[in-house]
Amino acid sequence: MGGYTGQILYVDLSSGRIEKKPLDMEFARKHIGGLGFGTRIYLEQIKDNPVFDALSEANPFVLMTGPLTGLKLNGVARWAVCSKSPLTGYWGDSNVGGFFGAHLKFAGYDGIVITGKAASPSYLFIHDETVEIRNAEKYWGQDIYTVTDQLKADLKPETQKAGQVLAIGPAGEKCIRFASLINNKGHAAGRTGMGAVWGSKMLKAVFVCGTGKIEVAQPEKLDELKAELKEVYEESIGISAIHAAGTAAHMDVGIISGDIPIKNWQMTEWDDIDDIGPTEIEEKIFAGHKTCYGCGVACKKNAEVKDGPFKMEKGPGPEYETIATFGTMCLNSSIESIAKANDICNRYGMDTITCGSTIAFAIECFENGLITEKETDGIALTWGDSAAIVKMVEKIAKQEGFGAILGQGSAKAAEHIGGNAADFLTTVKGLEAPMHDPRGAHGFGLAYAISPRGACHEASLTFEAEGGMIYIPEIPELSADLPEGSDERAQLNVVAQDYGMFFSNCAIFCNLGGMPLNATQALNLVNFATGFDYTLDEVLEIGRRVWYLKRGLTNLFGARAKDDRLPKRLMTPMTEGPTEGSVPDMDKMLAEFYALRRLDEEGIPTKQVLEDIGLPDLAALLNSA
């Protein structure tokens, strides 16, 4: 059985029941892994009772690895989680790297399905065949760095080797709606509030220690391909850039094209941009390279601030998205304060994109008189005030005062604030947009609008394709020069979704670490590991089915055509800079996309297309809703 361990754990926190169910290989062949497994299993769990609150015990949580997770290859350390999102109320999923997924497979499990709610704070202990729900009272209230170190130290005498910890912090315990799950202190399943799902279930952590190995079906062929890819990676300019500077390399690239949102998406140029770019990061906070399991790319970076008001000990450094949300979005040119904000988010367990975007939104509300120091607990929220930004991150993390309002995310905060606060939002389906501007690349705009989980640049490979990060010669739409504007973006999105569902959702390649791979190489890696004989057409069909399943689940939870829209702020043209006068033609792109995907006027896949793609049970649910 190549690539898979052959078991999935089912844990019911309410009853304490733990089952180890064998992985059906026909199921594996049909769904590959990751969210291919996750979406299908999730639907099975909820189809008899699809109406529930995301923070209720009726909301299942699913964690799945891919067939390559745990192999010593570049860009395959990732795994995926999914559930109904507490932030948006729609479908939620998150893709994460690190070490946890590999070690879960070493213990003998391809994934975990968690249901119910524990009566008291609990954690899940996994040591090979031993799986137990244990009391977590002593860890409840601890931040993620502390509980990670403490659990490892407490359990090492029992397991004889260090394990891996996936945990929530106080933000998850308090059910902050954008709470994250974090492995090894810096690998975050950040988006859509999966940490709040754990908090609602009273689940503090999962500890895993495995002693097994992952077998592959065709080791000699896999070794030959690894040797071939070594040269491919050595010659990749993109890989060289992210190894040297991490994702912060985009600060130098994105500013040229107008891709980086500045001052809550009101500007695309800023004189102080270099103060938080790769050179300043190297000089002021860089503290060494880090990586994910088995990956030689090493795009992760540590940071340290040795003195001053933002002093922080050595730990995971801020990624590009974090630098932009707490930096450019807030006109904050202090890289030390950005590192500190990131450190707080990691310790408490919060998504940095939503947190930083929500603070930028609040600054604009303050600037326009919708809130004052009376509402903000005496904090003057002004552009570029590093101390105020960090202080508000702390208040959100602790749910103190105005921080409790912002802890609901910007969309719900706008409802609370009232007036014209909604004009300053950057959300789609309640999820704050990532730090890439669709006014410069119109396909991003469509990708954000129709993403099942809300505004997201990694819900497909549109961002990588339109941004020139990938080149897939086997697929014409992913290897052709695109015309300017909004033309051909609907077809691009369809193909980028189908291939993206295979690539980064099911096989779970890293979109960064896997960017040098063409389709033949990616497919061969999966085939040599599993022993399957997938063709490109077959994995595109699997990817297509997963996309429809994710889309159908978000429709089942209430999303409609009116939600497939960009907010006013992202549709306001710039009056200067690289994207001057440019906005996506959303009406044109949506009409073309709906026709290609066979969505009805409400944005729901037709019964016929769902039956054609092999999802008759989802079709029945949507037609009875």
DAQUI-V152918 format. One record per pair of residues at least 24 apart in sequence whose C-alpha atoms are under 6 Angstrom apart, sorted by sequence separation. I is the first residue (numbers start at 1). GAP is how many residues later the second one is. D is the distance in whole Angstrom. If there is no record, write none. Layout:
BEGIN
i=(I & I)
gap=(GAP & GAP)
d=(D & D)
END
This chain:
BEGIN
i=(38 & 172 & 175 & 318 & 431 & 144 & 429 & 143 & 173 & 251 & 376 & 428 & 168 & 172 & 310 & 428 & 325 & 141 & 34 & 54 & 248 & 310 & 322 & 326 & 330 & 34 & 54 & 325 & 329 & 462 & 34 & 54 & 70 & 325 & 33 & 69 & 462 & 461 & 65 & 168 & 460 & 167 & 460 & 167 & 166 & 461 & 145 & 166 & 460 & 165 & 499 & 502 & 561 & 165 & 498 & 501 & 560 & 561 & 164 & 560 & 164 & 442 & 65 & 163 & 470 & 498 & 34 & 65 & 163 & 443 & 472 & 498 & 64 & 63 & 63 & 341 & 62 & 62 & 61 & 331 & 332 & 358 & 61 & 246 & 330 & 331 & 60 & 243 & 246 & 330 & 60 & 243 & 243 & 242 & 276 & 275 & 57 & 276 & 57 & 4 & 3 & 100 & 264 & 262 & 263 & 262 & 263 & 263 & 545 & 247 & 248 & 247 & 354 & 123 & 121 & 122 & 123 & 126 & 127 & 122 & 123 & 124 & 125 & 126 & 127 & 128 & 118 & 123 & 127 & 117 & 118 & 98 & 87 & 86 & 87 & 96 & 95 & 94 & 264 & 94 & 452 & 486 & 490 & 92 & 8 & 7 & 8 & 10 & 12 & 14 & 452 & 490 & 5 & 7 & 8 & 9 & 10 & 11 & 12 & 13 & 14 & 107 & 490 & 5 & 8 & 12 & 13 & 14 & 106 & 5 & 13 & 87 & 106 & 107 & 87 & 106 & 85 & 86 & 103 & 106 & 85 & 321 & 450 & 449 & 449 & 449 & 186 & 429 & 440 & 426 & 55 & 442 & 439 & 439 & 55 & 191 & 190 & 180 & 179 & 180 & 179 & 180 & 178 & 178 & 260 & 171 & 259 & 170 & 171 & 259 & 169 & 169 & 168 & 98 & 99 & 98 & 145 & 144 & 143 & 143 & 2 & 3 & 2 & 2 & 77 & 75 & 73 & 74 & 72 & 73 & 74 & 171 & 176 & 177 & 222 & 218 & 217 & 216 & 217 & 217 & 258 & 257 & 258 & 88 & 92 & 91 & 78 & 76 & 75 & 76 & 75 & 75 & 75 & 66 & 66 & 91 & 90 & 90 & 35 & 36 & 34 & 35 & 34 & 33 & 32 & 36 & 3 & 2 & 3 & 2)
gap=(24 & 24 & 24 & 24 & 24 & 25 & 25 & 26 & 26 & 26 & 26 & 26 & 27 & 27 & 27 & 27 & 28 & 29 & 30 & 30 & 30 & 30 & 30 & 30 & 30 & 31 & 31 & 31 & 31 & 31 & 32 & 32 & 32 & 32 & 33 & 33 & 34 & 35 & 36 & 36 & 36 & 37 & 37 & 38 & 39 & 39 & 40 & 40 & 40 & 41 & 41 & 41 & 41 & 42 & 42 & 42 & 42 & 42 & 43 & 43 & 44 & 44 & 45 & 45 & 45 & 45 & 46 & 46 & 46 & 46 & 46 & 46 & 47 & 48 & 49 & 49 & 50 & 51 & 52 & 52 & 52 & 52 & 53 & 53 & 53 & 53 & 54 & 54 & 54 & 54 & 55 & 55 & 56 & 57 & 57 & 58 & 59 & 59 & 60 & 63 & 64 & 64 & 65 & 66 & 66 & 67 & 67 & 68 & 68 & 72 & 72 & 73 & 78 & 80 & 81 & 81 & 81 & 81 & 81 & 82 & 82 & 82 & 82 & 82 & 82 & 82 & 83 & 83 & 83 & 84 & 84 & 89 & 90 & 91 & 91 & 93 & 94 & 95 & 96 & 97 & 99 & 99 & 99 & 100 & 101 & 102 & 102 & 102 & 102 & 102 & 102 & 102 & 103 & 103 & 103 & 103 & 103 & 103 & 103 & 103 & 103 & 103 & 103 & 104 & 104 & 104 & 104 & 104 & 104 & 105 & 105 & 105 & 105 & 105 & 106 & 106 & 107 & 107 & 107 & 107 & 108 & 114 & 114 & 115 & 116 & 117 & 130 & 134 & 139 & 141 & 142 & 142 & 143 & 144 & 145 & 160 & 161 & 169 & 170 & 170 & 171 & 171 & 172 & 173 & 176 & 177 & 177 & 178 & 178 & 178 & 179 & 180 & 181 & 194 & 194 & 195 & 202 & 203 & 204 & 205 & 213 & 213 & 214 & 215 & 216 & 220 & 221 & 221 & 222 & 222 & 222 & 226 & 231 & 231 & 306 & 310 & 312 & 313 & 313 & 314 & 320 & 321 & 321 & 342 & 361 & 362 & 430 & 433 & 434 & 434 & 435 & 438 & 439 & 441 & 442 & 463 & 464 & 467 & 470 & 470 & 471 & 471 & 472 & 473 & 474 & 510 & 526 & 527 & 527 & 528)
d=(6 & 5 & 6 & 6 & 6 & 5 & 5 & 5 & 4 & 6 & 5 & 5 & 6 & 5 & 6 & 5 & 6 & 6 & 5 & 5 & 6 & 6 & 6 & 5 & 5 & 5 & 6 & 5 & 6 & 6 & 5 & 5 & 4 & 6 & 5 & 6 & 5 & 5 & 6 & 6 & 6 & 6 & 5 & 4 & 5 & 5 & 6 & 5 & 5 & 6 & 6 & 5 & 5 & 5 & 5 & 4 & 5 & 4 & 6 & 5 & 5 & 5 & 6 & 5 & 5 & 5 & 6 & 6 & 4 & 5 & 5 & 5 & 4 & 5 & 5 & 6 & 6 & 5 & 6 & 6 & 4 & 5 & 5 & 4 & 6 & 5 & 6 & 6 & 6 & 6 & 5 & 6 & 5 & 5 & 6 & 6 & 5 & 5 & 5 & 6 & 5 & 6 & 5 & 5 & 4 & 5 & 5 & 6 & 6 & 6 & 4 & 5 & 6 & 6 & 5 & 5 & 5 & 6 & 6 & 6 & 5 & 5 & 5 & 5 & 5 & 5 & 6 & 6 & 6 & 4 & 6 & 5 & 5 & 5 & 6 & 5 & 6 & 5 & 6 & 6 & 5 & 6 & 5 & 5 & 5 & 5 & 5 & 6 & 6 & 5 & 6 & 6 & 5 & 6 & 5 & 5 & 5 & 5 & 5 & 5 & 5 & 4 & 5 & 6 & 6 & 5 & 5 & 5 & 5 & 6 & 5 & 6 & 6 & 6 & 6 & 5 & 5 & 6 & 6 & 5 & 6 & 6 & 5 & 4 & 5 & 6 & 5 & 6 & 5 & 6 & 6 & 5 & 5 & 5 & 5 & 6 & 5 & 5 & 6 & 5 & 4 & 6 & 6 & 6 & 6 & 5 & 5 & 5 & 6 & 5 & 5 & 5 & 6 & 4 & 5 & 6 & 6 & 5 & 5 & 5 & 5 & 5 & 4 & 4 & 6 & 6 & 6 & 4 & 4 & 6 & 6 & 6 & 6 & 5 & 6 & 5 & 5 & 4 & 5 & 5 & 5 & 6 & 6 & 5 & 5 & 5 & 6 & 5 & 6 & 6 & 5 & 4 & 5 & 5 & 6 & 5 & 5 & 5 & 5 & 5 & 6 & 5 & 4 & 5 & 6 & 6 & 5 & 5 & 5 & 4)
END
